Amino acid sequence: MSKRRDTRPRKRNMIIETAAQAIDVLGGNAKVSEWLDIEIGTPAAPNTVSGWRKRGISRNFAIHFFAELVERRGYKLKPQVFGLEDWSMVLMPDRRGRKLKKVA
């Protein structure tokens, strides 16, 4: 008796390229708004998660998505998920090289 080889794609190899894919992987608009504790009764709530599908996920919530999808579930994320062209603006936000002010 021969063993069948599992040909399903592994999560570690799966790349999430858009915010819509990230939201769908996490269960859709309602689940994501519940997970992030975005109150449905507020005026901005209905458009918050659905707006992310078009614009990219808000950078205020980026760490939550990164931790859940990359660290816990093993996916890889493209910068377009967060509305970025590349990761350089996250890693080096000030390309001009401005010096930081000294504190005390």
PyMOL commands that set and color helices and strands:
alter all, ss='L'
color gray80, all
select helices_A, chain A and resi 11-13+19-25+29-35+45-55+62-72+79-82+88-91
alter helices_A, ss='H'
color red, helices_A
select strands_A, chain A and resi 15-16+76-77
alter strands_A, ss='S'
color yellow, strands_A
deselect
rebuild
show_as cartoon
